[in-house]
Each structure stands twice: as C-alpha cells, then as structure tokens.
C-alpha cells in the first residue's frame, strides 16, 4: 500500500522550495565557511535546512528529521525525514550549476518516498516504493547497457581524499581502464538520479552520509536498477558506501571492485 499522498507532496514542495532558495542566492556573494579542510558549508545550506525543519514541525510534529547541517532528532517515531539541503555545496560555492536538494522519508527504517530537485535544470526526480520513479512526471528507467566497455560511469571522492589519495585513485583507475568513460559531477544525489534516468550506467562511492544517498537510491531501485554495498552486500545507508547500477552491469562492477580491494 502506498504511503499517505501528503508525504510525497511535502517532499516535492520541500525540495522545490529549496531549489528556489538555491537559485535566488546563486553567485550572489554568499557567506561560505569550512567544516573541514575542503568541506564547505554556506549560509544557503543552513537557510534551506531551517526552512525544511519548520515545515516538518508544522505538518508532522511527531516525525524525526536527520539532515546534514543541524543533525538529527530521535524520538522513537516510525517516521524519519532524511534531508540534504544542498548536495553539491562545493559546486555551488564555486558557481558551478550542479547541485540539488535531496529528501527521503523513512517509515520503520525503509525509504518509502523520495524527491530530488535540480533547480538549475528544473528537473524533479521522485519515487514511491513499489510504485515507480519519475522525472518531471514521466516514468524513469535505467539504461540497457550490458558491457562495461560501453558504460558511462560516475563516482565521487570523499572530503578526506587528501589523506589517502592512492586508495581512491586505484579504484578510479581500474574503472577508467575498462569503461567507456568515468565522470565526477560532485553531487551523489544527482549521480544516482542520472543512473535512474539512464544517463549514467553505474555509480560507486565511499564515505557518504545517509542524506547523500537515501533519496537517490530509492529512485534508482524504482527505475529498475540495483543498489548494494561495494562488496555486493545489502546496502545500509549508515555504512557510507554504495554501488548503484542499471543491474546488468552490477556484477561486472563488483568484480572490478574486488580486484582492487
């Protein structure tokens, strides 16, 4: 049975309102602070997250929220919203228009609805568990690519990449030597949505947070793709690593990951 329609409606409204804030402040000389050596946070991240938390508090006061900038609440509720107010903050801070808002609602620990909005391209990706995934209301399906040599893949590096670059470059190199091409866009949520839309054939990344992937993973699955951990185990958002693909390439990507493990 589908969840309450108000949940998806709220998810859509939240990410679209987020996108409006993104665009209103984009390239406007906003304040940018550092959370780490290369990990940035802007005043927009915080403004968007506060807007969303107020929305949930008003509409669903008994729901929990886990979001990137202000942490999580834990009341024991069966409902938890997992929100990234600005995925692609580094891109945003540099004026590069590849960023989005990403939101999922978990019910009893399972993501049931998801919405990701890329305001720069006016692309709204949505999904409901067991119902489907859509881009601006049109059904999404993953690609049919079956050979890794024909694949366009996408990945990302963690904010700790400066500490152990060799480990990440080894995996990156293994995929570059086998795939048609590998891209790095700087937004895990958009990467996942592009797998769901058939624009990318597969995505892998380590050291992520649940708000980076929770919505996008559901969108991939509902578009007919496959999502696991990097060793092929069931995907657990809190573990921080993910492999998402069109399904047909999944075993080949796992084999490459095993080679360089």
BELPE-V426629 format. One record per backbone hydrogen bond with DSSP energy under -0.5 kcal/mol. CO is the residue of the C=O (numbers start at 1). NH is the residue of the N-H. E is the energy in kcal/mol with one decimal. If there is no record, write none. Layout:
co:CO nh:NH e:E
co:CO nh:NH e:E
This chain:
co:4 nh:7 e:-2.2
co:4 nh:8 e:-0.7
co:5 nh:9 e:-2.2
co:6 nh:10 e:-2.2
co:7 nh:11 e:-2.4
co:8 nh:12 e:-2.8
co:9 nh:13 e:-2.5
co:10 nh:14 e:-2.7
co:11 nh:15 e:-2.2
co:12 nh:16 e:-2.4
co:13 nh:17 e:-2.5
co:14 nh:18 e:-2.1
co:15 nh:19 e:-2.3
co:16 nh:20 e:-2.0
co:17 nh:21 e:-1.8
co:18 nh:22 e:-2.7
co:19 nh:23 e:-2.5
co:20 nh:24 e:-1.9
co:21 nh:25 e:-1.4
co:22 nh:25 e:-0.6
co:22 nh:26 e:-0.9
co:25 nh:28 e:-1.5
co:31 nh:43 e:-1.8
co:33 nh:41 e:-2.4
co:38 nh:40 e:-0.6
co:39 nh:35 e:-3.5
co:39 nh:36 e:-1.4
co:41 nh:33 e:-3.3
co:42 nh:46 e:-1.4
co:43 nh:47 e:-2.3
co:44 nh:48 e:-2.8
co:45 nh:49 e:-2.1
co:46 nh:50 e:-2.4
co:47 nh:51 e:-2.1
co:48 nh:52 e:-2.3
co:49 nh:53 e:-2.7
co:50 nh:54 e:-2.0
co:51 nh:55 e:-1.7
co:52 nh:56 e:-2.4
co:53 nh:57 e:-2.4
co:54 nh:58 e:-1.7
co:55 nh:59 e:-2.3
co:56 nh:60 e:-3.0
co:60 nh:63 e:-2.3
co:64 nh:81 e:-2.6
co:65 nh:73 e:-2.2
co:66 nh:83 e:-2.6
co:67 nh:71 e:-0.9
co:71 nh:67 e:-2.1
co:78 nh:108 e:-3.0
co:79 nh:64 e:-2.4
co:80 nh:106 e:-3.5
co:81 nh:66 e:-3.3
co:81 nh:83 e:-0.6
co:82 nh:104 e:-2.0
co:83 nh:68 e:-1.3
co:83 nh:85 e:-0.6
co:84 nh:102 e:-2.1
co:86 nh:88 e:-0.6
co:86 nh:89 e:-0.6
co:87 nh:100 e:-1.7
co:88 nh:92 e:-2.6
co:89 nh:93 e:-3.0
co:90 nh:94 e:-1.4
co:91 nh:96 e:-3.0
co:92 nh:95 e:-1.5
co:95 nh:97 e:-0.6
co:96 nh:98 e:-2.3
co:100 nh:87 e:-2.9
co:101 nh:117 e:-2.2
co:102 nh:84 e:-3.0
co:103 nh:115 e:-2.6
co:104 nh:82 e:-3.1
co:104 nh:106 e:-0.6
co:105 nh:112 e:-3.1
co:105 nh:113 e:-1.1
co:106 nh:80 e:-2.3
co:107 nh:110 e:-1.5
co:110 nh:107 e:-2.8
co:112 nh:129 e:-2.6
co:113 nh:105 e:-2.1
co:114 nh:127 e:-1.9
co:115 nh:103 e:-2.5
co:116 nh:118 e:-0.5
co:116 nh:125 e:-3.1
co:117 nh:101 e:-1.6
co:117 nh:119 e:-0.8
co:118 nh:121 e:-0.6
co:118 nh:122 e:-0.8
co:118 nh:123 e:-2.1
co:122 nh:124 e:-0.6
co:123 nh:118 e:-2.8
co:123 nh:125 e:-0.6
co:124 nh:136 e:-3.0
co:125 nh:116 e:-2.7
co:126 nh:134 e:-2.7
co:127 nh:114 e:-2.1
co:128 nh:131 e:-2.3
co:128 nh:132 e:-2.0
co:132 nh:128 e:-2.2
co:133 nh:140 e:-2.5
co:134 nh:126 e:-2.4
co:135 nh:138 e:-2.0
co:138 nh:135 e:-2.8
co:147 nh:150 e:-1.7
co:148 nh:151 e:-1.4
co:148 nh:180 e:-0.7
co:151 nh:153 e:-0.6
co:151 nh:180 e:-1.3
co:151 nh:181 e:-1.5
co:152 nh:201 e:-3.3
co:152 nh:202 e:-0.8
co:153 nh:183 e:-2.5
co:154 nh:204 e:-1.3
co:158 nh:161 e:-1.7
co:160 nh:163 e:-1.9
co:160 nh:164 e:-0.9
co:164 nh:167 e:-0.7
co:164 nh:168 e:-0.9
co:165 nh:169 e:-2.6
co:166 nh:170 e:-2.0
co:167 nh:171 e:-1.2
co:168 nh:172 e:-2.4
co:169 nh:173 e:-2.8
co:170 nh:174 e:-1.7
co:171 nh:175 e:-1.9
co:172 nh:176 e:-2.5
co:173 nh:177 e:-2.1
co:175 nh:178 e:-1.3
co:175 nh:179 e:-3.0
co:181 nh:153 e:-2.6
co:183 nh:155 e:-2.1
co:187 nh:191 e:-2.6
co:188 nh:192 e:-2.5
co:189 nh:193 e:-2.2
co:190 nh:194 e:-2.5
co:191 nh:195 e:-1.6
co:192 nh:196 e:-2.2
co:193 nh:197 e:-1.9
co:194 nh:199 e:-1.9
co:194 nh:200 e:-1.8
co:195 nh:198 e:-1.2
co:201 nh:246 e:-1.7
co:202 nh:154 e:-1.9
co:203 nh:244 e:-2.9
co:204 nh:156 e:-0.7
co:205 nh:242 e:-2.3
co:209 nh:212 e:-1.7
co:209 nh:213 e:-0.9
co:210 nh:213 e:-0.7
co:210 nh:214 e:-2.8
co:213 nh:217 e:-2.8
co:214 nh:218 e:-1.2
co:215 nh:219 e:-2.0
co:216 nh:220 e:-2.3
co:217 nh:221 e:-2.5
co:218 nh:222 e:-2.6
co:219 nh:223 e:-1.0
co:220 nh:223 e:-0.7
co:220 nh:225 e:-2.7
co:221 nh:224 e:-1.5
co:222 nh:133 e:-0.5
co:223 nh:142 e:-2.0
co:226 nh:245 e:-2.3
co:227 nh:235 e:-0.5
co:228 nh:243 e:-2.6
co:229 nh:232 e:-1.5
co:233 nh:229 e:-3.1
co:236 nh:239 e:-2.1
co:237 nh:240 e:-1.3
co:240 nh:208 e:-3.2
co:242 nh:205 e:-1.8
co:243 nh:228 e:-2.6
co:244 nh:203 e:-3.1
co:245 nh:226 e:-2.0
co:246 nh:248 e:-0.6
co:247 nh:250 e:-0.8
co:249 nh:253 e:-2.3
co:250 nh:254 e:-2.5
co:251 nh:255 e:-2.2
co:252 nh:256 e:-1.7
co:253 nh:257 e:-2.2
co:254 nh:258 e:-2.3
co:255 nh:259 e:-1.7
co:256 nh:260 e:-1.3
co:257 nh:261 e:-0.5
co:258 nh:261 e:-0.7
